[in-house]
């Protein structure tokens, strides 16, 4: 856990369950709430992966994300469109950050506008634990996501926002490992695929040398 990062991260966060094109599930932990929104679709060619079509879809994403339990979100149709716009801006910002490119003012404006809204409201539960006022709106959910992005992209780990090292995978994550050498979206997905490719390449080169 990065104690200096103030966004939605916790040792209990395990990530999202995604599926390969063949339908096999695998666990992907992007390391931050704002980056968890990105696999729901995206700009340009990523639009074919769109899953945020209706309010129930955004509610489902919130419940599966690292957002705290107990928000019981109530989402309007217009807030789903706002979620897609925020996600697309975050896609571009995270990709630009990962590749060392300047951040685009139009994308920053979308994130900053969402962050300016009220986030979900906390409360003290009867047992003394921290809870949340139920009925969080979609706008409040997006504020939490945008504020997390501000923390991430302006914080000490902004330089650790990365794109998966596989040539055909574009998932984005923040490397929260202590050594800072994470290359893949998930070892059980792209990490293992590239190990297999490297092994086959070595076998091929070895066979060439013996022939």
Order of alpha helices (4+ residues) and beta strands (2+ residues): beta-beta-alpha-alpha-alpha-alpha-beta-beta-alpha-beta-beta-alpha
